[in-house]
Amino acid sequence: MSRIQSTFAALAAQHKKGLIPFITAGDPAPALTVPLMHALVAGGADVIELGVPFSDPMADGPVIQRASERALKHGVSLRDVLQYVRQFRATDLSTPVVLMGYANPIERMGIEPFIQAARESGVDGVLVVDYPPEECEQFAQAMQASGMDTIFLLAPTSTDERIEKVGKIASGYVYYVSLKGVTGSGQLDLDAVAAMIPRIKQHVKVPVGVGFGIRDGATAKAISTVSDAVVIGSRIIQELENTPPEQAVAAVQNFISGIRKALDE
């Protein structure tokens, strides 16, 4: 059982919902990445999604695009991201870390070298936005053989056929994008999400996390009533943008603590 699977099993046993925050590695500064990861855990995160900076993050809205740009200005690469995970693992052996990003940096490193380096660094899963299920069965199998999960996106436009394909190879959890568009856009329609989750669960046996548009404790709580976990990203990046660097770690921990409290009430 992977670290992600055991985390969700423990949450289910406690009748709790998962909290999956996202930050971009290297933003707002490389030296803050590992302290921010620990702050997310201290605030109540169950799984961390760590964004791999990329120059053309097509699924991301302006907030996360800016985070990628800042990280790239610091020269943060995929190898640096793996090193951050290794540093985090020195003192946290239980919180799952999922790398979220795009195919280009992985393919530049090479699939096999990446999988080996990710496993050795302590990565638990990978969400590659531009790896559709039809094209990465071998990747998902190789990941699973190395004890890591491959996370897939589903969207309001996903057909039953697409959901079924994802269900056959997804492990860990699936990430349901609750809105059409990019990260940080639009308003959540809880009824639409509530109608989609049962469709997903007909074909997908792993937990379903819901993200895009979750901005506060109230929306997180509402989404958690119909999902297994909530994913929150752009709002955390905005918190970092609006906070002096020396206060960033405390601000992020405080923000996540508020979301955790809302989920547990």
C-alpha positions in Angstrom: 0.0 0.0 0.0 1.4 3.4 -1.0 1.7 6.3 1.4 -1.2 8.0 -0.4 -3.4 4.9 -0.1 -2.6 4.5 3.6 -3.3 8.2 4.2 -6.8 7.9 2.6 -7.5 4.7 4.4 -6.7 6.4 7.7 -8.9 9.4 6.8 -11.8 7.1 5.9 -11.4 5.2 9.2 -11.6 8.5 11.1 -14.6 9.7 8.9 -12.5 12.7 7.8 -12.0 14.4 4.5 -8.6 14.9 2.9 -6.9 18.3 2.6 -4.5 18.6 -0.3 -2.8 22.0 -0.6 -0.7 23.0 -3.6 2.4 25.2 -3.7 4.9 25.8 -6.5 8.4 24.6 -5.7 10.8 27.6 -5.5 8.1 30.2 -5.0 8.4 32.8 -3.5 12.0 31.7 -2.9 13.8 28.3 -3.1 14.9 28.5 0.6 11.2 28.7 1.6 9.9 25.6 -0.2 10.8 23.0 2.5 9.7 25.2 5.4 6.4 25.9 3.6 5.9 22.1 3.1 6.3 21.6 6.8 4.0 24.5 7.5 1.3 22.9 5.3 1.6 19.7 7.4 1.5 21.6 10.7 -1.6 23.3 9.4 -3.4 20.0 8.8 -2.5 19.0 5.2 -2.9 15.3 4.4 -1.2 15.3 1.0 1.0 18.0 -0.5 0.9 18.8 -4.2 4.2 20.3 -5.1 4.2 22.2 -8.5 7.1 21.7 -10.8 7.8 25.1 -12.4 7.3 25.1 -16.2 7.4 27.9 -18.7 4.1 27.1 -20.4 1.7 25.9 -17.7 -1.4 25.7 -20.0 -3.8 24.4 -17.4 -2.9 27.1 -14.9 -4.4 30.5 -14.4 -2.5 33.7 -14.0 -1.9 33.2 -10.2 0.0 29.9 -10.6 1.6 31.0 -13.8 3.2 33.9 -11.9 4.4 31.4 -9.3 6.1 29.3 -12.0 7.7 32.4 -13.5 9.1 33.5 -10.1 10.5 30.0 -9.5 12.0 29.8 -13.0 13.7 33.2 -12.4 15.4 31.5 -9.4 16.5 28.7 -11.8 14.5 26.0 -10.1 14.5 22.8 -12.1 12.9 19.4 -11.8 16.1 18.1 -10.1 15.9 20.9 -7.5 12.2 19.9 -6.9 13.3 16.4 -6.2 16.0 17.7 -3.8 13.3 19.7 -1.9 11.3 16.5 -1.4 14.5 14.7 -0.2 15.1 17.4 2.3 11.4 17.3 3.4 11.7 13.5 3.9 14.6 13.9 6.3 12.1 14.8 9.0 8.7 13.8 7.6 8.3 10.2 6.6 4.5 10.0 6.5 3.0 12.9 4.5 2.5 12.0 0.9 4.0 14.3 -1.7 2.6 14.5 -5.3 4.6 16.3 -8.0 2.2 18.2 -10.2 3.4 19.5 -13.6 3.9 18.9 -17.2 5.5 16.2 -19.4 8.4 18.2 -20.8 10.7 18.3 -17.8 10.1 14.6 -17.1 10.8 13.6 -20.7 13.9 15.8 -20.8 15.2 13.9 -17.8 14.0 10.6 -19.2 11.1 8.5 -18.0 13.2 5.8 -16.3 15.8 8.2 -14.7 12.9 10.3 -13.4 11.0 7.4 -11.9 14.1 6.2 -10.1 15.1 9.7 -8.9 11.5 10.4 -7.7 11.4 7.1 -5.8 14.8 7.7 -4.2 13.7 11.3 -3.2 10.6 10.1 -1.5 7.9 11.2 -4.0 4.6 9.4 -3.6 2.8 10.3 -6.8 2.9 12.3 -10.0 0.1 14.3 -11.7 1.2 15.1 -15.3 -1.3 17.5 -16.7 -0.6 16.7 -20.4 -0.3 12.9 -20.0 -3.8 11.6 -21.0 -4.6 8.1 -19.8 -4.6 6.7 -23.4 -0.9 7.6 -23.7 0.6 6.7 -20.4 -0.4 3.2 -19.3 3.3 2.2 -19.4 4.3 5.2 -17.3 1.5 4.5 -14.8 2.6 0.8 -14.6 6.2 1.7 -14.1 5.3 4.2 -11.4 3.2 1.6 -9.6 6.0 -0.9 -9.9 8.2 1.6 -8.0 5.6 2.1 -5.3 4.3 5.5 -6.6 0.9 6.5 -7.8 -0.2 8.3 -11.0 -2.9 10.9 -10.4 -5.2 11.9 -13.3 -7.4 14.9 -13.9 -11.1 14.6 -14.7 -13.3 17.6 -15.7 -17.0 18.5 -16.2 -16.5 17.7 -19.9 -15.1 14.2 -19.2 -17.2 11.5 -21.0 -18.1 8.2 -19.3 -15.5 6.6 -21.7 -12.7 8.9 -20.5 -13.7 8.3 -16.8 -13.6 4.6 -17.4 -10.1 4.8 -18.9 -8.9 6.8 -16.0 -10.5 4.4 -13.6 -8.5 1.5 -15.1 -5.0 3.0 -14.5 -5.4 5.7 -11.8 -4.0 5.0 -8.4 -3.8 7.1 -5.2 -6.7 9.4 -6.0 -8.1 11.3 -9.0 -8.3 15.1 -9.2 -11.7 16.4 -10.4 -11.4 19.8 -11.9 -14.7 21.4 -10.8 -14.7 24.2 -13.4 -14.2 24.6 -17.1 -11.1 26.7 -17.6 -7.8 27.2 -15.8 -6.9 27.2 -12.1 -8.3 30.0 -10.0 -11.1 30.8 -12.4 -14.8 31.0 -12.0 -17.3 30.2 -9.3 -18.0 26.8 -7.9 -21.4 25.2 -8.7 -21.8 22.7 -5.8 -24.9 21.1 -7.4 -22.9 20.4 -10.6 -20.0 18.8 -8.6 -22.5 16.8 -6.5 -24.0 15.4 -9.7 -20.7 14.5 -11.3 -19.0 12.7 -8.3 -21.4 9.6 -8.5 -20.7 9.4 -12.2 -17.0 9.3 -11.5 -17.3 6.8 -8.7 -19.2 4.3 -11.0 -15.8 3.8 -12.8 -13.1 5.0 -10.4 -12.4 3.0 -7.2 -9.8 5.4 -5.8 -10.7 8.6 -3.7 -11.9 11.7 -5.6 -10.4 15.1 -4.7 -12.0 18.2 -6.0 -10.1 21.4 -6.8 -10.3 24.7 -8.8 -12.3 27.5 -7.2 -11.9 26.5 -3.5 -11.0 29.8 -1.8 -12.0 29.5 1.9 -13.2 27.3 4.7 -16.9 27.6 3.6 -16.3 26.4 0.0 -13.9 23.7 1.2 -16.5 22.4 3.7 -19.3 22.5 1.1 -17.2 20.5 -1.4 -16.1 18.0 1.2 -19.7 16.9 1.7 -19.6 15.4 -1.8 -15.9 14.5 -2.2 -13.2 12.5 -0.5 -10.8 15.5 -0.4 -10.4 19.1 -1.4 -7.5 20.6 -3.3 -6.6 24.2 -2.8 -3.8 26.0 -4.7 -4.3 29.4 -6.2 -5.6 30.9 -3.0 -2.4 29.8 -1.2 -0.3 31.3 -3.9 -2.2 34.6 -3.4 -1.5 34.4 0.3 2.2 34.2 -0.5 2.0 37.1 -2.9 0.4 39.3 -0.3 2.7 38.4 2.5 6.3 39.5 3.2 8.7 36.5 2.7 9.7 36.5 6.4 6.0 36.0 7.3 5.2 33.5 4.6 5.6 30.3 6.5 3.4 31.4 9.4 0.8 32.9 7.1 0.4 29.7 5.1 0.2 27.5 8.2 -2.5 29.8 9.6 -4.5 29.8 6.4 -4.4 26.0 6.1 -5.3 25.6 9.8 -8.5 27.6 9.0 -9.4 25.2 6.1 -8.6 22.2 8.2 -10.8 23.5 11.1 -13.7 24.1 8.6 -13.4 20.6 7.2 -13.4 19.0 10.6 -16.3 20.9 12.1 
